Amino acid sequence: MDIICIPLAPSHRAKLASAGYTTIDSLQNLSPFDLATEINVSHEEALDILKIVRRTKGMEVNSPQGGSLLAGAKTAWDLLCEEKTMKRIITSCEDFDVILGGGISRKEVTEVGGVPGIGKTQLGIQLAINVQIPIEHGGLGGRAVYIDTEGSFMVERVIQIAEACIQKLKGIPGTNDRKDEECHKKLNLDEFLSNIFYFRVCSYTEQIAVINYMDKFVEEHKEVKIIIVDSITFHFRQDFEDLALRTRLLGGMAQKLMKLAEKYDTAVVLINHVTMKFSGGSFQLAPAL
């Protein structure tokens, strides 16, 4: 198949043709680094080009005439490209972001556990603010859902974190005065606060109901790019005699949240407590439940 038949940007197609790459087969054995060097594009652009080329090649091979029985499968290369190009939600702690591979991942469920007072709720609020960082500043420009089971969400703290984020973003120099002005209009406190959807749940039945409702809610608010549950196990730690039922309910919630994350390209962060468990002759910290 000729390059001209591939759904690439005209500029990329022209660069490929100028470099002598006129067919799909001529690109099959190229690495992203080699392609980026040869046609003078960024590594991310080269990844995107090769991803499209390989997907097109796969469609050609797996056409009905080829006798393919399954459709919709992804290659390991596709998964790698998605991982490399996916924007993450930063935590505003560089060391923590490095540990996480650049920040909180979308399409995944991330559990954050720790002892009381270590800053779990602070992290949850920070993520609800950081997900709103405009695209012009390298963010997602999204909105957040915050499900509060403990009543630890404090608007005063949200305001402090939002003001600090706005001040930092406004201090970043730009290259286009008009775009900078438009971007700065988005950087106001009211906008940040209105982009956080807050749910206060006071029992495990309310928690299950809210999570069951999330699919419809996110469908109606597709700008939501993170769902934070603080904390996931609070209402399940006390006065719950049927342990088997508790395990099934928690497992069911986890499955629903995983499906939400994948379906809507959303990050899900579950905040959890830790407990002491006896293992290997000593007590060790482990996630509650």
N, C-alpha and C positions, 0 to 999 in steps of 0.2 A: 504494500500500500504506500502511496506517495504521501510525503509530508503535508502537501497542500490539502489533503482530506482530513487531517487531524484538527480537532477544535482547539487550536492554539491562538494566542494573540498574534496579530499581523507582524508586530515587531520581532517576536521570537521566531516566527516562521521565516521571516526575511534573513535573520541572522543565521539560522540553520542552513538555509539554502546557500548563503554566501560562503559558509564554511564547508560546503560540499555534502551536507547531509540531506539527501532528497527522498529517502525512503525510511520506513520504520526499521527495517532490518539493519540499516547503517548505524542506528543508535542503540541497538540491543546490548552491546558489550561495553558501553561507556559508563563510567562512574560519574556521579554528580560533580565531583571536583574537576574531572577532566573536561566535562561539558561546560561548566562555568568558566573555565580558563579559555577554552577554544572560542566560545561565542561571546565572551565578555558580559556575563550576567552574574547576579549574586548566586550563592550556593542554594538559597531557598528557591529562587526561580528555576535553577537547574533541576532541583528535586521535583518541582511541580511539572516541568516539561517531561521528565522521564516517567513520572507517575502517569500522566495522560497518555504517553506513548505506550507504556506497558498495558494500561487498561484497554486502549484501543486494540492492541495486538491480541489481548485476551478475548475481547469480544469477537474478533475475526476468527480466532481458533475455535471458540466455543459457540459459534453460530449453530442454528438448527441443522445445517448441512453437515456440521462436524460431529453430530451425534451426542452433544453434551446433555446430560441428564439433570444437572443441578445448575441453578442460576443464583447470582447474588454472593458468591464466595469471594473473599478477599485474599490476596497473596500476602506473604510476610513483608514483601516490598511495600505494598500499599499501607500496611500497618506502620512500617517504619517511617514512611513519608508523612503520614498523618501525625505521628508522634513528633517528628522534627518540626513540622510547620504549625502545630497547634499552639495558640496563645494560651498562656497560663495566667492564673490570678496570683499576683505577688502578695507576700505577707508583710512587706515593709521591713523584714529582717533578712539581710543579705545571706547570712550563714544558714538560716532556716530554708531560704529559697534554694540555696545550693544543695542542701540535703534532699529537698523535694524535686530536684531536677529542673528548677526554674520557677517553682510556685505550685499552687494547687491545680491539679489536672481537671479538665472537663471530661465528661463522659465516664467519670469514675466516682466511687464513694471513698472518701478519706476520713479515717477515724483519728481524732486527736484526744489523747488521754493524759491525765496528770493529777497530781495531788491538789487539794483545795488551795486557792490563792496563787497558783502558779501563772495564771493569765489566760485560761482557756476561753472565758467569755470575751476578754479583751481581744483575743485573736479572732473570734467569731465576728465581733463588731468591725474590726479592722478589715476583714475580708468583705463584709457587706459594703464598706466604703470603697475599697480598692477595685471591686468589680465594676464600679461606675467610672473609673478613670477613662476619659475620652479616647477614642481610637486614635486621634491626632497625637496623643501622648503615649501611644503604645499599649493602651488598655483595651478593654472589651466594650466599654460604653454600655454596660448592661444594668440590670436591676437585681435586687436580692430579696429572698424570702427568709425571714428569721422566725423560727418556731421556738418559743421560749417555754420550757416546762418548769423552770425553777423560779421565775420572776426576777432573774438577775440582769435583765436587759435594762440599761439606764440611758435615757435620752440625753441627759447631761453629758455622759461620756461619749455618746455618738456625736454630739455637737463638737466636742473638743477634738475628736479624731478627724471629723470632716473638715473642720477649720484648718487643722494642721496639713491635711492632704491638699486642700485648695491653695493654701499659702505656698506649699512646695511646688505645685504644678504651675502656678502663676510666675514663679521665679525661674522657670526653665526658659531660656531664650529660644525664640522661633526664627523662621526664615521668611515667613510670609505674613506681613502685617495684617492683611485682611482676614486670612485664615486664623491668625492668632486672636484677633478680635472676636470672631465668631466662636472660637473655642472657649475663650474666657467668659462668654455669656453663659455657657453651660456650667461654669465653675462658680456656683452660688450655693449657699447653705440650704435654702429651701428646696432646690432641685435634688440635692443629695438625700435629704430627709424623706422627700416624697417618693424616692426610688427604692425605699426599703419597706417591704410588706411584712407587717408584724402580726404574728399569731400567738396569743397567750393561751396555753392549754393547762388545765388544772387537774386532769385525771388521765389514766391510760386510755379510757374509752374516747375521750376528746382527742388525744394524740393520734389514735388509730383513725378516727374520723377525718382529721385534718390531712393526714398523709394519704388517705384514700381519695380525698378531694383534690390533692395536688395535681394530678394528671389534667383534670379539667381546668384548674386555675392556670397552670403554665401554658396550656393550649391557648388560653385567652390572653395571656401576658407573655408572649414569646421573647420579650426582652430579658426575662429572668435568666441569669447565667449562673446563679449559685443559690442553693438551698442549704440553710444552716439549721441544725437541730441541737438545741442546748438545754438539757442534755438528753440523749436518746434513752437512757435507762432510769432516769430519776423516778418516774411513777411505777417502775417495775421492781424496785428494790425493797419495798415494804408492803406488808399486808397482802402478799400474793402467795397463797398456800399451794395452789396448783402449779408446781414448777414446770411440769411438762407443757401446760398451756402457755405459761410465760415464755418458754423457749420457742414455741410455735408462733406466738404473736410477734416476738422480736425478729424471728427469722422471716416472717411474712412482711414486716415493715421494711426490713433490709432488702428483700427481693423487689418490692415496689419501688424503693428509692433507686436501686440499681437500674431498673427499667426506665425510670424517669431520666436519670443521668444520660443514658445511652440514646433514648428517643429524642430528647430536646437539646442535646449537646450542652448539658448543664453540669456544673460541679456540685457535688453533695458533700457536705462536711458534717460529720457526726461527732459531737463533743461528748466525752464520756469521763466518768470518774475511774479511779483505780482503787484496788483493794489489796490487802495482804494475803497471799496464798502460800501455804507450806509446800515446798518442793525441793527435792534433793537435799534434805536435811536442814534447810533454812527457809526463812520467810522471804518472799519476793513480791515486788509490786506487779500487779497484773490488771488489765482492764476489768471493770466491774461487769459481771454477767457475761 
